[in-house]
Amino acid sequence: MNGGKGLDNIVLRTEWFDKTEKFCEIRLDCKTKYLTIYQICYIFEEEMSKVYIAMDEYIKNPHQTKKIIFGDEREGGSGYFSFLLTPINLKEELKIEVDMEINDNENGLHRCKFYVNTQLENFKYFRNNLPRIFSKNSDKEIKLHPYF
């Protein structure tokens, strides 16, 4: 595993934010040695608390597998993507299995799954900066590996 050094990265960016309804359109861009892919998803601010809790649980016990869902996974929903976090190894490296929708039909039937390599330290950084996607005044782009 390269521990995130090299090509792998995850970038979340707010495309727009609805202050009244408190939800945003976010764009997830992922890049690995093998592919570059993106997906647009809609997320309500209140739903993000589940994401924060799941990430915090993983950080407290990174020797477990943890699935984190962003967006609406219901059939006919507005779309979602997920991260399946693998247990860390002795070097504190982990793989994030990203599951994204391929928007080539109305039903969201086609999906793409792949691994993004990283380290626990980078994942903590990503988690700590995630609330910025709903911030009014700061940069609304969060990178798993900020040096890319």
TIZABA-720628 format. One record per residue: residue number from 0; residue in three letters; y, z, x of N, C-alpha, C in turn. Coordinates in pm, whole numbers, plus 50000, padded with zeros to 5 digits. Layout:
N
<rec balum="NUM" sevo="ala" n_c2="Y" n_c3="Z" n_c1="X" ca_c2="Y" ca_c3="Z" ca_c1="X" c_c2="Y" c_c3="Z" c_c1="X"/>
...
END
This chain:
148
<rec balum="0" sevo="met" n_c2="49882" n_c3="50000" n_c1="50085" ca_c2="50000" ca_c3="50000" ca_c1="50000" c_c2="50123" c_c3="50000" c_c1="50089"/>
<rec balum="1" sevo="asn" n_c2="50228" n_c3="49934" n_c1="50048" ca_c2="50347" ca_c3="49930" ca_c1="50132" c_c2="50447" c_c3="50038" c_c1="50097"/>
<rec balum="2" sevo="gly" n_c2="50419" n_c3="50122" n_c1="49999" ca_c2="50508" ca_c3="50232" ca_c1="49966" c_c2="50644" c_c3="50186" c_c1="49917"/>
<rec balum="3" sevo="gly" n_c2="50651" n_c3="50065" n_c1="49868" ca_c2="50777" ca_c3="50015" ca_c1="49818" c_c2="50857" c_c3="49940" c_c1="49922"/>
<rec balum="4" sevo="lys" n_c2="50812" n_c3="49943" n_c1="50047" ca_c2="50882" ca_c3="49872" ca_c1="50152" c_c2="50836" c_c3="49728" c_c1="50149"/>
<rec balum="5" sevo="gly" n_c2="50925" n_c3="49637" n_c1="50133" ca_c2="50887" ca_c3="49498" ca_c1="50123" c_c2="50945" c_c3="49437" c_c1="49998"/>
<rec balum="6" sevo="leu" n_c2="50860" n_c3="49377" n_c1="49919" ca_c2="50908" ca_c3="49299" ca_c1="49806" c_c2="50913" c_c3="49373" c_c1="49673"/>
<rec balum="7" sevo="asp" n_c2="50830" n_c3="49472" n_c1="49651" ca_c2="50817" ca_c3="49532" ca_c1="49519" c_c2="50944" c_c3="49606" c_c1="49476"/>
<rec balum="8" sevo="asn" n_c2="50983" n_c3="49583" n_c1="49350" ca_c2="51096" ca_c3="49656" ca_c1="49294" c_c2="51095" c_c3="49647" c_c1="49143"/>
<rec balum="9" sevo="ile" n_c2="51156" n_c3="49748" n_c1="49082" ca_c2="51181" ca_c3="49752" ca_c1="48938" c_c2="51329" c_c3="49777" c_c1="48921"/>
<rec balum="10" sevo="val" n_c2="51393" n_c3="49697" n_c1="48837" ca_c2="51536" ca_c3="49713" ca_c1="48810" c_c2="51554" c_c3="49718" c_c1="48659"/>
<rec balum="11" sevo="leu" n_c2="51620" n_c3="49824" n_c1="48611" ca_c2="51658" ca_c3="49836" ca_c1="48470" c_c2="51809" c_c3="49821" c_c1="48462"/>
<rec balum="12" sevo="arg" n_c2="51855" n_c3="49737" n_c1="48372" ca_c2="51999" ca_c3="49713" ca_c1="48360" c_c2="52036" c_c3="49708" c_c1="48212"/>
<rec balum="13" sevo="thr" n_c2="52144" n_c3="49777" n_c1="48176" ca_c2="52196" ca_c3="49770" ca_c1="48041" c_c2="52270" c_c3="49639" c_c1="48022"/>
<rec balum="14" sevo="glu" n_c2="52229" n_c3="49563" n_c1="47922" ca_c2="52298" ca_c3="49438" ca_c1="47887" c_c2="52414" c_c3="49467" c_c1="47793"/>
<rec balum="15" sevo="trp" n_c2="52392" n_c3="49553" n_c1="47695" ca_c2="52498" ca_c3="49601" ca_c1="47607" c_c2="52455" c_c3="49730" c_c1="47540"/>
<rec balum="16" sevo="phe" n_c2="52554" n_c3="49806" n_c1="47494" ca_c2="52530" ca_c3="49937" ca_c1="47435" c_c2="52604" c_c3="49946" c_c1="47301"/>
<rec balum="17" sevo="asp" n_c2="52535" n_c3="49989" n_c1="47197" ca_c2="52596" ca_c3="50009" ca_c1="47065" c_c2="52629" c_c3="50158" c_c1="47053"/>
<rec balum="18" sevo="lys" n_c2="52758" n_c3="50191" n_c1="47061" ca_c2="52802" ca_c3="50331" ca_c1="47057" c_c2="52773" c_c3="50396" c_c1="46922"/>
<rec balum="19" sevo="thr" n_c2="52785" n_c3="50319" n_c1="46814" ca_c2="52765" ca_c3="50374" ca_c1="46680" c_c2="52619" c_c3="50413" c_c1="46657"/>
<rec balum="20" sevo="glu" n_c2="52529" n_c3="50324" n_c1="46686" ca_c2="52386" ca_c3="50348" ca_c1="46664" c_c2="52318" c_c3="50415" c_c1="46784"/>
<rec balum="21" sevo="lys" n_c2="52388" n_c3="50421" n_c1="46896" ca_c2="52338" ca_c3="50482" ca_c1="47020" c_c2="52207" c_c3="50419" c_c1="47066"/>
<rec balum="22" sevo="phe" n_c2="52209" n_c3="50288" n_c1="47078" ca_c2="52096" ca_c3="50218" ca_c1="47137" c_c2="52149" c_c3="50108" c_c1="47227"/>
<rec balum="23" sevo="cys" n_c2="52064" n_c3="50062" n_c1="47315" ca_c2="52109" ca_c3="49958" ca_c1="47406" c_c2="52001" c_c3="49852" c_c1="47424"/>
<rec balum="24" sevo="glu" n_c2="52049" n_c3="49737" n_c1="47466" ca_c2="51959" ca_c3="49630" ca_c1="47508" c_c2="51949" c_c3="49642" c_c1="47658"/>
<rec balum="25" sevo="ile" n_c2="51827" n_c3="49657" n_c1="47706" ca_c2="51809" ca_c3="49666" ca_c1="47851" c_c2="51724" c_c3="49549" c_c1="47898"/>
<rec balum="26" sevo="arg" n_c2="51747" n_c3="49515" n_c1="48021" ca_c2="51668" ca_c3="49410" ca_c1="48086" c_c2="51588" c_c3="49477" c_c1="48197"/>
<rec balum="27" sevo="leu" n_c2="51458" n_c3="49455" n_c1="48194" ca_c2="51369" ca_c3="49503" ca_c1="48299" c_c2="51333" c_c3="49384" c_c1="48386"/>
<rec balum="28" sevo="asp" n_c2="51367" n_c3="49393" n_c1="48514" ca_c2="51329" ca_c3="49291" ca_c1="48612" c_c2="51229" c_c3="49354" c_c1="48707"/>
<rec balum="29" sevo="cys" n_c2="51120" n_c3="49287" n_c1="48732" ca_c2="51020" ca_c3="49335" ca_c1="48827" c_c2="50990" c_c3="49225" c_c1="48927"/>
<rec balum="30" sevo="lys" n_c2="50971" n_c3="49268" n_c1="49050" ca_c2="50938" ca_c3="49173" ca_c1="49156" c_c2="50828" c_c3="49234" c_c1="49242"/>
<rec balum="31" sevo="thr" n_c2="50724" n_c3="49154" n_c1="49266" ca_c2="50618" ca_c3="49193" ca_c1="49357" c_c2="50594" c_c3="49076" c_c1="49452"/>
<rec balum="32" sevo="lys" n_c2="50499" n_c3="49095" n_c1="49539" ca_c2="50460" ca_c3="48988" ca_c1="49630" c_c2="50413" c_c3="48865" c_c1="49552"/>
<rec balum="33" sevo="tyr" n_c2="50361" n_c3="48887" n_c1="49433" ca_c2="50296" ca_c3="48781" ca_c1="49357" c_c2="50379" c_c3="48722" c_c1="49244"/>
<rec balum="34" sevo="leu" n_c2="50478" n_c3="48795" n_c1="49193" ca_c2="50552" ca_c3="48744" ca_c1="49078" c_c2="50691" c_c3="48806" c_c1="49067"/>
<rec balum="35" sevo="thr" n_c2="50774" n_c3="48737" n_c1="48990" ca_c2="50903" ca_c3="48788" ca_c1="48947" c_c2="50908" c_c3="48765" c_c1="48797"/>
<rec balum="36" sevo="ile" n_c2="50940" n_c3="48869" n_c1="48721" ca_c2="50935" ca_c3="48860" ca_c1="48575" c_c2="51042" c_c3="48951" c_c1="48516"/>
<rec balum="37" sevo="tyr" n_c2="51088" n_c3="48917" n_c1="48396" ca_c2="51181" ca_c3="49005" ca_c1="48327" c_c2="51148" c_c3="49010" c_c1="48178"/>
<rec balum="38" sevo="gln" n_c2="51199" n_c3="49114" n_c1="48113" ca_c2="51184" ca_c3="49131" ca_c1="47969" c_c2="51308" c_c3="49200" c_c1="47917"/>
<rec balum="39" sevo="ile" n_c2="51348" n_c3="49163" n_c1="47796" ca_c2="51456" ca_c3="49231" ca_c1="47725" c_c2="51392" c_c3="49325" c_c1="47624"/>
<rec balum="40" sevo="cys" n_c2="51451" n_c3="49444" n_c1="47610" ca_c2="51395" ca_c3="49545" ca_c1="47520" c_c2="51511" c_c3="49626" c_c1="47461"/>
<rec balum="41" sevo="tyr" n_c2="51492" n_c3="49681" n_c1="47343" ca_c2="51593" ca_c3="49764" ca_c1="47278" c_c2="51544" c_c3="49908" c_c1="47275"/>
<rec balum="42" sevo="ile" n_c2="51630" n_c3="49999" n_c1="47318" ca_c2="51590" ca_c3="50139" ca_c1="47328" c_c2="51700" c_c3="50227" c_c1="47270"/>
<rec balum="43" sevo="phe" n_c2="51659" n_c3="50320" n_c1="47182" ca_c2="51752" ca_c3="50419" ca_c1="47129" c_c2="51763" c_c3="50534" c_c1="47228"/>
<rec balum="44" sevo="glu" n_c2="51884" n_c3="50587" n_c1="47238" ca_c2="51910" ca_c3="50697" ca_c1="47332" c_c2="51820" c_c3="50817" c_c1="47304"/>
<rec balum="45" sevo="glu" n_c2="51800" n_c3="50851" n_c1="47177" ca_c2="51717" ca_c3="50968" ca_c1="47143" c_c2="51571" c_c3="50948" c_c1="47182"/>
<rec balum="46" sevo="glu" n_c2="51522" n_c3="50824" n_c1="47181" ca_c2="51383" ca_c3="50796" ca_c1="47220" c_c2="51361" c_c3="50814" c_c1="47370"/>
<rec balum="47" sevo="met" n_c2="51469" n_c3="50806" n_c1="47446" ca_c2="51455" ca_c3="50820" ca_c1="47591" c_c2="51413" c_c3="50960" c_c1="47632"/>
<rec balum="48" sevo="ser" n_c2="51434" n_c3="51059" n_c1="47545" ca_c2="51391" ca_c3="51195" ca_c1="47581" c_c2="51240" c_c3="51200" c_c1="47606"/>
<rec balum="49" sevo="lys" n_c2="51162" n_c3="51120" n_c1="47530" ca_c2="51018" ca_c3="51114" ca_c1="47552" c_c2="50986" c_c3="51055" c_c1="47690"/>
<rec balum="50" sevo="val" n_c2="51063" n_c3="50956" n_c1="47728" ca_c2="51045" ca_c3="50893" ca_c1="47860" c_c2="51077" c_c3="50994" c_c1="47970"/>
<rec balum="51" sevo="tyr" n_c2="51189" n_c3="51065" n_c1="47957" ca_c2="51227" ca_c3="51165" ca_c1="48057" c_c2="51120" c_c3="51273" c_c1="48070"/>
<rec balum="52" sevo="ile" n_c2="51070" n_c3="51322" n_c1="47956" ca_c2="50968" ca_c3="51428" ca_c1="47958" c_c2="50842" c_c3="51378" c_c1="48027"/>
<rec balum="53" sevo="ala" n_c2="50797" n_c3="51258" n_c1="47993" ca_c2="50675" ca_c3="51204" ca_c1="48056" c_c2="50694" c_c3="51186" c_c1="48206"/>
<rec balum="54" sevo="met" n_c2="50810" n_c3="51138" n_c1="48247" ca_c2="50836" ca_c3="51121" ca_c1="48391" c_c2="50839" c_c3="51256" c_c1="48461"/>
<rec balum="55" sevo="asp" n_c2="50904" n_c3="51355" n_c1="48399" ca_c2="50910" ca_c3="51489" ca_c1="48458" c_c2="50771" c_c3="51551" c_c1="48470"/>
<rec balum="56" sevo="glu" n_c2="50687" n_c3="51530" n_c1="48370" ca_c2="50550" ca_c3="51582" ca_c1="48375" c_c2="50474" c_c3="51520" c_c1="48492"/>
<rec balum="57" sevo="tyr" n_c2="50492" n_c3="51391" n_c1="48511" ca_c2="50425" ca_c3="51324" ca_c1="48623" c_c2="50477" c_c3="51378" c_c1="48757"/>
<rec balum="58" sevo="ile" n_c2="50607" n_c3="51394" n_c1="48769" ca_c2="50665" ca_c3="51442" ca_c1="48895" c_c2="50614" c_c3="51582" c_c1="48928"/>
<rec balum="59" sevo="lys" n_c2="50598" n_c3="51666" n_c1="48826" ca_c2="50545" ca_c3="51802" ca_c1="48848" c_c2="50398" c_c3="51800" c_c1="48889"/>
<rec balum="60" sevo="asn" n_c2="50323" n_c3="51702" n_c1="48839" ca_c2="50181" ca_c3="51690" ca_c1="48872" c_c2="50147" c_c3="51544" c_c1="48898"/>
<rec balum="61" sevo="pro" n_c2="50180" n_c3="51494" n_c1="49018" ca_c2="50159" ca_c3="51351" ca_c1="49047" c_c2="50014" c_c3="51314" c_c1="49080"/>
<rec balum="62" sevo="his" n_c2="49922" n_c3="51408" n_c1="49059" ca_c2="49780" ca_c3="51379" ca_c1="49083" c_c2="49710" c_c3="51338" c_c1="48953"/>
<rec balum="63" sevo="gln" n_c2="49789" n_c3="51310" n_c1="48851" ca_c2="49738" ca_c3="51267" ca_c1="48721" c_c2="49779" c_c3="51122" c_c1="48695"/>
<rec balum="64" sevo="thr" n_c2="49718" n_c3="51062" n_c1="48597" ca_c2="49761" ca_c3="50931" ca_c1="48547" c_c2="49851" c_c3="50957" c_c1="48427"/>
<rec balum="65" sevo="lys" n_c2="49961" n_c3="50884" n_c1="48418" ca_c2="50056" ca_c3="50906" ca_c1="48308" c_c2="50107" c_c3="50771" c_c1="48258"/>
<rec balum="66" sevo="lys" n_c2="50102" n_c3="50751" n_c1="48126" ca_c2="50156" ca_c3="50629" ca_c1="48065" c_c2="50291" c_c3="50660" c_c1="48003"/>
<rec balum="67" sevo="ile" n_c2="50387" n_c3="50573" n_c1="48030" ca_c2="50523" ca_c3="50589" ca_c1="47979" c_c2="50561" c_c3="50461" c_c1="47905"/>
<rec balum="68" sevo="ile" n_c2="50601" n_c3="50475" n_c1="47780" ca_c2="50635" ca_c3="50360" ca_c1="47696" c_c2="50785" c_c3="50356" c_c1="47672"/>
<rec balum="69" sevo="phe" n_c2="50843" n_c3="50240" n_c1="47697" ca_c2="50985" ca_c3="50215" ca_c1="47671" c_c2="50993" c_c3="50119" c_c1="47553"/>
<rec balum="70" sevo="gly" n_c2="51063" n_c3="50157" n_c1="47446" ca_c2="51081" ca_c3="50067" ca_c1="47333" c_c2="50986" c_c3="50095" c_c1="47219"/>
<rec balum="71" sevo="asp" n_c2="50972" n_c3="49996" n_c1="47132" ca_c2="50897" ca_c3="50009" ca_c1="47007" c_c2="50765" c_c3="49933" c_c1="47019"/>
<rec balum="72" sevo="glu" n_c2="50655" n_c3="50007" n_c1="47032" ca_c2="50524" ca_c3="49943" ca_c1="47051" c_c2="50453" c_c3="49911" c_c1="46919"/>
<rec balum="73" sevo="arg" n_c2="50515" n_c3="49944" n_c1="46808" ca_c2="50452" ca_c3="49914" ca_c1="46678" c_c2="50443" c_c3="49763" c_c1="46657"/>
<rec balum="74" sevo="glu" n_c2="50342" n_c3="49721" n_c1="46584" ca_c2="50330" ca_c3="49579" ca_c1="46551" c_c2="50451" c_c3="49537" c_c1="46469"/>
<rec balum="75" sevo="gly" n_c2="50514" n_c3="49430" n_c1="46510" ca_c2="50636" ca_c3="49383" ca_c1="46444" c_c2="50760" c_c3="49455" c_c1="46491"/>
<rec balum="76" sevo="gly" n_c2="50746" n_c3="49546" n_c1="46588" ca_c2="50861" ca_c3="49619" ca_c1="46642" c_c2="50946" c_c3="49529" c_c1="46731"/>
<rec balum="77" sevo="ser" n_c2="51045" n_c3="49588" n_c1="46792" ca_c2="51140" ca_c3="49510" ca_c1="46872" c_c2="51093" c_c3="49487" c_c1="47016"/>
<rec balum="78" sevo="gly" n_c2="50970" n_c3="49522" n_c1="47045" ca_c2="50916" ca_c3="49499" ca_c1="47179" c_c2="50918" c_c3="49624" c_c1="47264"/>
<rec balum="79" sevo="tyr" n_c2="50834" n_c3="49623" n_c1="47365" ca_c2="50825" ca_c3="49738" ca_c1="47455" c_c2="50766" c_c3="49692" c_c1="47588"/>
<rec balum="80" sevo="phe" n_c2="50781" n_c3="49779" n_c1="47685" ca_c2="50708" ca_c3="49766" ca_c1="47811" c_c2="50661" c_c3="49905" c_c1="47847"/>
<rec balum="81" sevo="ser" n_c2="50563" n_c3="49913" n_c1="47934" ca_c2="50513" ca_c3="50045" ca_c1="47972" c_c2="50484" c_c3="50050" c_c1="48121"/>
<rec balum="82" sevo="phe" n_c2="50485" n_c3="50174" n_c1="48171" ca_c2="50446" ca_c3="50203" ca_c1="48308" c_c2="50323" c_c3="50294" c_c1="48302"/>
<rec balum="83" sevo="leu" n_c2="50217" n_c3="50258" n_c1="48371" ca_c2="50103" ca_c3="50346" ca_c1="48389" c_c2="50108" c_c3="50393" c_c1="48534"/>
<rec balum="84" sevo="leu" n_c2="50138" n_c3="50521" n_c1="48553" ca_c2="50154" ca_c3="50577" ca_c1="48687" c_c2="50019" c_c3="50625" c_c1="48737"/>
<rec balum="85" sevo="thr" n_c2="49980" n_c3="50581" n_c1="48855" ca_c2="49853" ca_c3="50622" ca_c1="48914" c_c2="49873" c_c3="50751" c_c1="48994"/>
<rec balum="86" sevo="pro" n_c2="49768" n_c3="50827" n_c1="49016" ca_c2="49780" ca_c3="50945" ca_c1="49101" c_c2="49825" c_c3="50907" c_c1="49243"/>
<rec balum="87" sevo="ile" n_c2="49905" n_c3="50994" n_c1="49303" ca_c2="49952" ca_c3="50966" ca_c1="49439" c_c2="49837" c_c3="50984" c_c1="49539"/>
<rec balum="88" sevo="asn" n_c2="49852" n_c3="50920" n_c1="49654" ca_c2="49757" ca_c3="50940" ca_c1="49763" c_c2="49815" c_c3="51042" c_c1="49862"/>
<rec balum="89" sevo="leu" n_c2="49750" n_c3="51060" n_c1="49976" ca_c2="49795" ca_c3="51160" ca_c1="50073" c_c2="49932" c_c3="51128" c_c1="50132"/>
<rec balum="90" sevo="lys" n_c2="49972" n_c3="51001" n_c1="50130" ca_c2="50104" ca_c3="50961" ca_c1="50181" c_c2="50210" c_c3="50963" c_c1="50070"/>
<rec balum="91" sevo="glu" n_c2="50175" n_c3="51018" n_c1="49954" ca_c2="50262" ca_c3="51023" ca_c1="49836" c_c2="50301" c_c3="50884" c_c1="49787"/>
<rec balum="92" sevo="glu" n_c2="50209" n_c3="50789" n_c1="49803" ca_c2="50229" ca_c3="50655" ca_c1="49751" c_c2="50162" c_c3="50647" c_c1="49614"/>
<rec balum="93" sevo="leu" n_c2="50217" n_c3="50566" n_c1="49527" ca_c2="50157" ca_c3="50543" ca_c1="49397" c_c2="50176" c_c3="50399" c_c1="49357"/>
<rec balum="94" sevo="lys" n_c2="50096" n_c3="50360" n_c1="49260" ca_c2="50111" ca_c3="50227" ca_c1="49199" c_c2="50159" c_c3="50249" c_c1="49057"/>
<rec balum="95" sevo="ile" n_c2="50254" n_c3="50168" n_c1="49017" ca_c2="50299" ca_c3="50167" ca_c1="48878" c_c2="50244" c_c3="50039" c_c1="48817"/>
<rec balum="96" sevo="glu" n_c2="50153" n_c3="50055" n_c1="48722" ca_c2="50104" ca_c3="49936" ca_c1="48652" c_c2="50203" c_c3="49907" c_c1="48539"/>
<rec balum="97" sevo="val" n_c2="50275" n_c3="49797" n_c1="48555" ca_c2="50374" ca_c3="49757" ca_c1="48456" c_c2="50306" c_c3="49665" c_c1="48355"/>
<rec balum="98" sevo="asp" n_c2="50331" n_c3="49689" n_c1="48229" ca_c2="50277" ca_c3="49608" ca_c1="48119" c_c2="50398" c_c3="49554" c_c1="48042"/>
<rec balum="99" sevo="met" n_c2="50419" n_c3="49422" n_c1="48049" ca_c2="50536" ca_c3="49360" ca_c1="47988" c_c2="50494" c_c3="49252" c_c1="47888"/>
<rec balum="100" sevo="glu" n_c2="50577" n_c3="49235" n_c1="47787" ca_c2="50555" ca_c3="49128" ca_c1="47689" c_c2="50604" c_c3="48995" c_c1="47745"/>
<rec balum="101" sevo="ile" n_c2="50529" n_c3="48892" n_c1="47719" ca_c2="50572" ca_c3="48756" ca_c1="47751" c_c2="50619" c_c3="48696" c_c1="47618"/>
<rec balum="102" sevo="asn" n_c2="50745" n_c3="48667" n_c1="47610" ca_c2="50807" ca_c3="48626" ca_c1="47484" c_c2="50786" c_c3="48477" c_c1="47458"/>
<rec balum="103" sevo="asp" n_c2="50660" n_c3="48438" n_c1="47442" ca_c2="50631" ca_c3="48296" ca_c1="47416" c_c2="50582" c_c3="48271" c_c1="47273"/>
<rec balum="104" sevo="asn" n_c2="50586" n_c3="48376" n_c1="47189" ca_c2="50550" ca_c3="48360" ca_c1="47048" c_c2="50616" c_c3="48471" c_c1="46968"/>
<rec balum="105" sevo="glu" n_c2="50615" n_c3="48460" n_c1="46837" ca_c2="50684" ca_c3="48557" ca_c1="46751" c_c2="50612" c_c3="48691" c_c1="46741"/>
<rec balum="106" sevo="asn" n_c2="50484" n_c3="48694" n_c1="46772" ca_c2="50404" ca_c3="48814" ca_c1="46751" c_c2="50391" c_c3="48904" c_c1="46873"/>
<rec balum="107" sevo="gly" n_c2="50443" n_c3="48863" n_c1="46987" ca_c2="50432" ca_c3="48945" ca_c1="47107" c_c2="50289" c_c3="48964" c_c1="47153"/>
<rec balum="108" sevo="leu" n_c2="50206" n_c3="48864" n_c1="47132" ca_c2="50063" ca_c3="48877" ca_c1="47162" c_c2="50031" c_c3="48868" c_c1="47311"/>
<rec balum="109" sevo="his" n_c2="50111" n_c3="48799" n_c1="47386" ca_c2="50080" ca_c3="48778" ca_c1="47527" c_c2="50153" c_c3="48881" c_c1="47613"/>
<rec balum="110" sevo="arg" n_c2="50079" n_c3="48936" n_c1="47706" ca_c2="50135" ca_c3="49040" ca_c1="47792" c_c2="50096" c_c3="49010" c_c1="47936"/>
<rec balum="111" sevo="cys" n_c2="50168" n_c3="49072" n_c1="48026" ca_c2="50141" ca_c3="49057" ca_c1="48169" c_c2="50133" c_c3="49197" c_c1="48229"/>
<rec balum="112" sevo="lys" n_c2="50028" n_c3="49224" n_c1="48305" ca_c2="50011" ca_c3="49353" ca_c1="48373" c_c2="50000" c_c3="49329" c_c1="48522"/>
<rec balum="113" sevo="phe" n_c2="50067" n_c3="49414" n_c1="48598" ca_c2="50066" ca_c3="49401" ca_c1="48744" c_c2="50110" c_c3="49534" c_c1="48804"/>
<rec balum="114" sevo="tyr" n_c2="50085" n_c3="49549" n_c1="48934" ca_c2="50122" ca_c3="49672" ca_c1="49004" c_c2="50251" c_c3="49655" c_c1="49082"/>
<rec balum="115" sevo="val" n_c2="50331" n_c3="49761" n_c1="49081" ca_c2="50446" ca_c3="49774" ca_c1="49168" c_c2="50417" c_c3="49894" c_c1="49258"/>
<rec balum="116" sevo="asn" n_c2="50421" n_c3="49873" n_c1="49388" ca_c2="50393" ca_c3="49980" ca_c1="49484" c_c2="50520" c_c3="50056" c_c1="49515"/>
<rec balum="117" sevo="thr" n_c2="50507" n_c3="50188" n_c1="49525" ca_c2="50622" ca_c3="50271" ca_c1="49555" c_c2="50576" c_c3="50405" c_c1="49612"/>
<rec balum="118" sevo="gln" n_c2="50671" n_c3="50494" n_c1="49634" ca_c2="50642" ca_c3="50630" ca_c1="49679" c_c2="50700" c_c3="50727" c_c1="49578"/>
<rec balum="119" sevo="leu" n_c2="50647" n_c3="50848" n_c1="49576" ca_c2="50692" ca_c3="50949" ca_c1="49482" c_c2="50842" c_c3="50972" c_c1="49495"/>
<rec balum="120" sevo="glu" n_c2="50893" n_c3="50974" n_c1="49615" ca_c2="51037" ca_c3="50996" ca_c1="49638" c_c2="51121" c_c3="50890" c_c1="49566"/>
<rec balum="121" sevo="asn" n_c2="51078" n_c3="50764" n_c1="49572" ca_c2="51151" ca_c3="50657" ca_c1="49504" c_c2="51142" c_c3="50672" c_c1="49353"/>
<rec balum="122" sevo="phe" n_c2="51026" n_c3="50713" n_c1="49304" ca_c2="51010" ca_c3="50733" ca_c1="49160" c_c2="51100" c_c3="50846" c_c1="49112"/>
<rec balum="123" sevo="lys" n_c2="51112" n_c3="50954" n_c1="49189" ca_c2="51203" ca_c3="51064" ca_c1="49154" c_c2="51347" c_c3="51014" c_c1="49147"/>
<rec balum="124" sevo="tyr" n_c2="51387" n_c3="50934" n_c1="49244" ca_c2="51521" ca_c3="50876" ca_c1="49246" c_c2="51545" c_c3="50794" c_c1="49118"/>
<rec balum="125" sevo="phe" n_c2="51448" n_c3="50710" n_c1="49085" ca_c2="51457" ca_c3="50626" ca_c1="48965" c_c2="51472" c_c3="50714" c_c1="48841"/>
<rec balum="126" sevo="arg" n_c2="51391" n_c3="50816" n_c1="48828" ca_c2="51396" ca_c3="50908" ca_c1="48713" c_c2="51532" c_c3="50976" c_c1="48704"/>
<rec balum="127" sevo="asn" n_c2="51582" n_c3="51025" n_c1="48816" ca_c2="51709" ca_c3="51098" ca_c1="48815" c_c2="51827" c_c3="51009" c_c1="48777"/>
<rec balum="128" sevo="asn" n_c2="51817" n_c3="50881" n_c1="48803" ca_c2="51926" ca_c3="50789" ca_c1="48772" c_c2="51911" c_c3="50718" c_c1="48638"/>
<rec balum="129" sevo="leu" n_c2="51798" n_c3="50734" n_c1="48574" ca_c2="51770" ca_c3="50664" ca_c1="48449" c_c2="51873" c_c3="50692" c_c1="48338"/>
<rec balum="130" sevo="pro" n_c2="51927" n_c3="50813" n_c1="48323" ca_c2="52026" ca_c3="50836" ca_c1="48217" c_c2="52151" c_c3="50747" c_c1="48229"/>
<rec balum="131" sevo="arg" n_c2="52172" n_c3="50687" n_c1="48343" ca_c2="52290" ca_c3="50600" ca_c1="48360" c_c2="52287" c_c3="50479" c_c1="48269"/>
<rec balum="132" sevo="ile" n_c2="52171" n_c3="50439" n_c1="48218" ca_c2="52169" ca_c3="50321" ca_c1="48131" c_c2="52246" c_c3="50346" c_c1="48001"/>
<rec balum="133" sevo="phe" n_c2="52268" n_c3="50473" n_c1="47966" ca_c2="52346" ca_c3="50507" ca_c1="47847" c_c2="52485" c_c3="50559" c_c1="47881"/>
<rec balum="134" sevo="ser" n_c2="52520" n_c3="50559" n_c1="48007" ca_c2="52649" ca_c3="50610" ca_c1="48051" c_c2="52760" c_c3="50510" c_c1="48021"/>
<rec balum="135" sevo="lys" n_c2="52878" n_c3="50561" n_c1="47992" ca_c2="52992" ca_c3="50474" ca_c1="47961" c_c2="53068" c_c3="50430" c_c1="48085"/>
<rec balum="136" sevo="asn" n_c2="53068" n_c3="50512" n_c1="48189" ca_c2="53159" ca_c3="50488" ca_c1="48300" c_c2="53094" c_c3="50450" c_c1="48433"/>
<rec balum="137" sevo="ser" n_c2="52965" n_c3="50456" n_c1="48442" ca_c2="52904" ca_c3="50432" ca_c1="48573" c_c2="52823" c_c3="50302" c_c1="48575"/>
<rec balum="138" sevo="asp" n_c2="52773" n_c3="50272" n_c1="48689" ca_c2="52688" ca_c3="50155" ca_c1="48708" c_c2="52565" c_c3="50167" c_c1="48618"/>
<rec balum="139" sevo="lys" n_c2="52537" n_c3="50065" n_c1="48543" ca_c2="52426" ca_c3="50070" ca_c1="48447" c_c2="52305" c_c3="49994" c_c1="48497"/>
<rec balum="140" sevo="glu" n_c2="52288" n_c3="49987" n_c1="48627" ca_c2="52170" ca_c3="49924" ca_c1="48686" c_c2="52099" c_c3="50028" c_c1="48771"/>
<rec balum="141" sevo="ile" n_c2="51971" n_c3="50045" n_c1="48746" ca_c2="51891" ca_c3="50143" ca_c1="48819" c_c2="51778" c_c3="50069" c_c1="48888"/>
<rec balum="142" sevo="lys" n_c2="51764" n_c3="50094" n_c1="49018" ca_c2="51659" ca_c3="50031" ca_c1="49096" c_c2="51560" c_c3="50136" c_c1="49145"/>
<rec balum="143" sevo="leu" n_c2="51433" n_c3="50100" n_c1="49141" ca_c2="51330" ca_c3="50187" ca_c1="49197" c_c2="51350" c_c3="50200" c_c1="49348"/>
<rec balum="144" sevo="his" n_c2="51383" n_c3="50089" n_c1="49411" ca_c2="51411" ca_c3="50086" ca_c1="49555" c_c2="51554" c_c3="50037" c_c1="49572"/>
<rec balum="145" sevo="pro" n_c2="51649" n_c3="50131" n_c1="49581" ca_c2="51791" ca_c3="50093" ca_c1="49578" c_c2="51839" c_c3="50012" c_c1="49697"/>
<rec balum="146" sevo="tyr" n_c2="51762" n_c3="50008" n_c1="49804" ca_c2="51805" ca_c3="49936" ca_c1="49924" c_c2="51775" c_c3="49788" c_c1="49915"/>
<rec balum="147" sevo="phe" n_c2="51719" n_c3="49740" n_c1="49802" ca_c2="51695" ca_c3="49596" ca_c1="49784" c_c2="51807" c_c3="49538" c_c1="49700"/>
END
